[in-house]
Amino acid sequence: MRQSKMLVPTLKENPAEADIASHQLLVRAGYIRQLASGIYTLLPLGKRVLTKIETVIRQEMDRAGAQEMLLSALQPAELWQESGRWYTYGSELMRMKDRHDREFALGATHEEAMTSILRNEVGTYKKLPMTLYQIQNKFRDEKRPRFGLLRGREFLMKDAYSFNESFESLDQSYQNMYDAYCRIFERLGLNYRAVIADSGAMGGKETHEFMVLSEVGEDVIAYSDTSKYAANVEMAPVTNEYEKSAETTGEMEKVSTPDRKTMQEVADYLGHELERGLKSIMFKVDDEYVLVVTRGDHEVNDVKVKNFMDAKVVDLATEEDTVRLMGTGFGSLGPVGAPKEVKVVADYAVEPLVNVSCGANEEGYHYKNVTPGKDFVPDEYADMRFVEEGDPSPDGEGVIKFARGIEVGHVFKLGSFYAENMGATFLDNSGKSRTMVMGSYGIGVSRTLAAMVEQFHDDKGIVWPKQAAPYLVHILSLNPKKEEQRVLADNIYADLLDEGIEVLYDDRPERAGVKFADSDLIGIPLRIIVGKRAGEEIVEVKMRNEESKTEIARSSLMDEIKNLLA
């Protein structure tokens, strides 16, 4: 493609609304333009990269035995009402009515729509297992769209759904998709981790997120420094092997702690380390009240509370409820003497403690010399805290480190939630009707594009890997007004087209400095510079990710290009 005829509107300065590298560079290099908040147009270069990513995804999905189809983005409300998600999904679901006052939603995801197809078209075990996928725009009314393509209201997604006759069959489908995702992100050259995750509103019981490591990531990953273990920080389990204190237990004593509300204020006032106090936080878990107790230096993990209680909704109790049930507000809560209607769950790290402090359930008072098991007995001990850097890795190998990550893929074991609610059944080999078992597997395609820029850029612009670059070769004719440069550049361009090599030809009447800057910004892997030695049919060749240039005669240029691109 001749650059003089292509829509590549590059910019010298970063757009004011762009805070991160991928957003800045994709706008500056002419890959995207914003149409409205969280809504972007992909310009020709952006569309070419997106197509490259889609190609890798399609190849690996097909290799895994999945079948591509295309569902409607517009979905009737009745499908979502059957699953129950019409009422629970939240304000991110874009809802609308047609001229007949019928309710619809723009697809945020397609579990319901795909399940409706299978329940109507597949009724026998002979067709199962079956995995179907599509690549389609999705719509979510993000409260705060930001970071360009990383968090938008419209985005391109690959979503796949497996339908199985048993949970054992689902395990195999899940593993197939997990392996396919690993191959996809490895082929794209990304530094990623597959992390154990929480299923959230999707309703699954087992799930992994695929995270591209990046400082701008919104999620914190806990990973082992010596093994492949990785999990979202809220899902990483913490060892329950704590050494029991050998300290002699003292007598519990109530002491005044006026105006001391926080753990640190109480610790300082009583003259002990933060870890020698107990932190008590009350939650409303569905319709039950639970007091969660951790060590003072640890943070309560509400996701673990939800999963431990097998709950649908977990919220902090209001101060009014806390006063009504416990007799005091947030600042003086403690497990000693907790009423029977409040379940007390203590973190494993609490059990070995001796002579610690806690709230006395009386405003302005705390207990000291409290020993769990003597002065209070929790209903249960469980893993209730966030993992911390330096904790032993749950797999027994190494210690936990933290990193930030951008979620680009997610795989779920949904089980029979949607199939049961929507009547997706099949006849087994004995003629008995059974409910299908499902999995759901998503990749944010446009999000992956942005994540690649976050990993593949320098201070001059984007540095595309060959497998995703919009073009493989960028020809720069430094002065096309000079006939020898124009003719040589034209000939090389024609040679590359004849060889089927994707090439962008900068034939614009611009200064050499502008062309070099734009080439660095756009980030095509291999650059051919046609300049002052064009009359000798000698050009300079440079890889975008290297500083050195090499002079090569046209007679050997094609072989060199093929070697460099191999």
C-alpha positions, 0 to 999 in steps of 0.5 A: 500500500502506498502511504500517500493514498492511505488513511494514516493520520499521525500526530506529534503530540499525545492526546490530552485524554490518553493516560497510558502508552497504548492509548497514546500511541494507537491514537498518535500512530493513526490506528484508532480515533475516538467517536464517543466516550469508550467508543473507538473507530479502528482506522486501516492500520488498526483494522489490519492488526486486529485481523492478524490477531483474529487469524491466530485466534481462529486458527487455534480455535479451529485446531481445538475443534470449535466451530465458528458462527455469528449470533445477533448482537441484539437479544430479546429480554426474554432470554435474559429473563429465563436465566435470571440475569436480566435482573442481576447483571446490573447497569452495564447491560445496555437495554432498549425497547423497540417500537412495539415496546418490547425489551431488548439488550445489546449483547454484553455476552451470549450465554443465553443466546447460544443456549437457546440455539443448542436447546432447540437444535441439539437433543442427543448425546451423539452431538455432544460435546460441542464447542461453538464460538464467534468473534463479534462486537460486545456492548457494556455501559461502563460507568467509567470508560478509560484507557482507550481500547482497554476499557470501552463501551464497545469492543471486539470479543471472541466468545466460545461456549462448550456444551457437554453431557457430563462434568467429566466431559466439561473438564476436557473441553475446558482443558482444550480451551485453556491449552488453545488460549496458551497457544494463542497468547504464546503465538502473539509473543505476549508475556502472560500468566494464566491465573486462578480467578473469581467467576463473579457475575458469570456464575462459574465455579472454576475459572482462569484469567489470562493476564498480560503483565503490565504496570497499567493493569487493573488487576494484581496477580500473586505468583510464585517466584519459582513455579508457574503458580499464579492467581488473582490476589483475591483468590490466592489461598494462604497457608494455614500452617502457623506456629503456636505462640509459646507465651504464657496466657494472661488474664483478659482485661478491659481497658479504655481506648478513648477516640481510638478507632483504627487498628493502628491507633489502638496498637499505638495507644496500647503499645504493641505491634499491629499484628498483636491486635485482632481486626473484626469486620462484620458482613451481611452475607445473603441474609446472615451476619458474619463477623470475620476476625483477622490479625491486625496487620492482615486485610479481610478478603471479601471474595474468600468470605463469599466463597467460604459461605457459598453466598450470592451477595456479600456486603459490609454490614451497616453501622446501624446493624452493627450497633443493633447486633453487637452493641457498638459501632465499627471502632470497637468490634470484637469476637468476645461475647458475640451474640449467637445470631452472628457467626464468627469466622476467624482467619487461620492466622488468629488461632495461634495468637496469645495475649492480643487485643481486640474490640470489647463491643463497647464504645471506647473500650478494648480488651487486652490479653485476649487468647483465642480458644480461651477467651472466645471460640470462633464458629470456624477457622478459615482462610479469610485474608489476602495473600501478601508478598513473601507468603509461601506459594500455595503450591509449595514452591517458592514465595509469592510475588505481586505483579499487575496484569491486563485481563485479555482472556477468561475461561469458565466452567459454568456447569448447568446454571444456564442449561437448567434455567433455560431447559437445555436438555438432551437424551443420553444413550439410554433415552433418559433426558439430562441437562447439558453442562456448559463452559464459557470462554472469552478473549478480548480481541481489541483489548489484546491489541492494546495489551500488545502495545503496552508490552511492545513499545519504546520511547519512539513508538510501537514495536510490533512483533511480526505476527501482529504487525499491520505490514511486515516491511516499510519502504521509505523513499527519502526524496521521491523527487529524485528519480533514482530514489523513486524508481528504485523504491517503486521497483522494490515495492513491486518486487515485494508485492510479487513475493506476497510480502505485506509492504507499506510504501512511504512515497509521500513528499515529506521531509526525511525526518518526518518519515523516520519519526512516523515509521518509528511511531507506526512500528512496522518490523522491517524498514528499507531506506532508499536514500543517497545510494539509490543510484548504485541500487544500494539501500539501508535495512533496519529492524524496528527493534534494533539500532543498527542499519545494514547496507544491502544491494538490491540484487541480494535484498529479497533474500535478506528480507526473507531471512529477517522475516523468517 
